[in-house]
C-alpha cells in the first residue's frame, strides 16, 4: 500500500489519512506517533462536519494514547467527547465499543464496583 503524505487539498481526506495512521500506530504500540497523527484531527473533522471521524479520533485518543499514558481523567473526557459526537448520528450509535472504555478507566483506578455497575446498566439496554 503506497504511503500517502496526507497532503491532500481535501480536508476530510487529510484528516482521515492521519486518523488511519494513528490507528496503525496504536496497533504498533507507538504512543508518540499516535499523538502526532491525532494532533489537529478533532478540529479537522469538526470543520468538515464528520461526527463519526471526530468520534473515532477521540476514541483512539482515549482508549489508546491516554489510557496507555495513564491519563485516565483525560481518557474519560475524550470518551465523553467521542460519545457526544456519535450521538449526533443517533443515540444508539454511541453504544458498543465506546462503552468498553468507561469500565476500563474505572478498573484502572481501582473502582471495580463502578465498572460492574456500568456493565450491568449497559447490558440491560
C-alpha positions in Angstrom: 0.0 0.0 0.0 1.6 3.3 -1.0 2.2 5.7 1.8 0.2 9.0 1.4 1.7 12.1 2.8 -1.7 13.3 4.0 -1.2 16.4 1.9 -4.5 16.3 0.1 -6.3 19.5 -0.5 -9.5 17.8 0.6 -9.7 18.4 4.4 -11.6 15.2 5.0 -9.1 13.1 3.2 -6.3 14.8 5.1 -7.9 14.1 8.4 -8.8 10.5 7.5 -5.2 9.7 6.4 -3.9 10.9 9.7 -6.6 9.0 11.7 -5.7 5.8 9.9 -2.0 6.3 10.7 -2.9 6.9 14.3 -4.8 3.6 14.3 -1.8 1.8 12.9 0.5 3.5 15.5 -2.0 2.3 18.2 -1.7 -1.3 16.8 2.1 -1.0 16.8 2.1 0.4 20.4 3.7 3.6 19.2 2.2 6.2 21.5 4.4 9.1 20.3 3.3 8.6 16.7 -0.3 8.3 17.8 -0.2 11.7 19.4 1.5 13.3 16.4 -1.0 11.8 14.0 -4.0 12.7 16.1 -2.9 16.3 16.6 -5.5 18.6 15.0 -7.7 15.8 13.7 -10.6 16.7 16.0 -10.7 20.3 14.6 -10.5 19.0 11.1 -13.3 16.5 11.5 -15.4 19.2 13.2 -14.7 21.6 10.4 -16.0 19.2 7.7 -18.9 18.1 9.9 -17.9 14.5 10.2 -19.2 13.3 13.6 -18.0 9.7 13.0 -14.4 10.7 12.2 -14.4 13.0 15.2 -15.7 10.2 17.4 -13.1 7.7 16.2 -10.2 10.2 16.6 -11.4 10.8 20.2 -11.8 7.1 20.8 -8.3 6.3 19.6 -7.0 9.3 21.7 -8.8 7.9 24.8 -8.7 4.2 24.6 -5.3 4.2 23.0 -3.0 7.0 23.8 -4.3 8.5 27.0 -5.0 5.2 28.8 -1.6 3.9 27.8 -0.1 7.1 29.1 -2.0 6.6 32.4 -4.0 9.9 31.9 -7.3 8.3 33.0 -9.1 11.6 33.6 -8.1 12.8 30.1 -9.2 9.4 28.7 -12.7 9.7 30.3 -13.1 13.2 29.0 -12.1 12.0 25.4 -14.5 9.1 25.7 -17.3 11.6 26.6 -16.4 13.7 23.6 -16.5 10.6 21.4 -19.9 9.6 22.7 -21.3 13.1 22.2 -20.1 13.1 18.6 -21.7 9.7 17.9 -24.9 10.7 19.5 -25.2 13.4 16.8 -25.7 10.4 14.4 -28.3 8.8 16.7 -28.5 7.8 20.3 -28.0 4.1 19.6 -24.8 4.7 17.6 -22.8 5.6 20.8 -23.2 2.1 22.2 -20.8 -0.7 21.7 -17.1 -0.2 21.7 -17.2 3.2 23.3 -18.9 1.7 26.3 -15.9 -0.5 26.9 -13.8 2.5 27.7 -15.5 3.6 30.9 -15.2 0.3 32.8 -11.6 0.1 31.7 -10.9 3.6 33.2 -12.8 2.6 36.4 -10.8 -0.6 36.8 -7.5 1.2 36.2 -8.2 3.5 39.2 -9.5 0.6 41.3 -13.2 1.3 41.0 -14.3 -2.2 40.3 -17.8 -1.7 41.6 -18.3 1.3 39.3 -17.1 -0.8 36.4 -19.5 -3.6 37.3 -22.4 -1.2 37.7 -21.7 0.4 34.3 -21.6 -3.0 32.7 -24.9 -4.0 34.4 -26.8 -0.9 33.3 -25.5 -1.2 29.7 -26.3 -4.9 29.4 -30.0 -4.2 30.2 -30.3 -1.8 27.3 
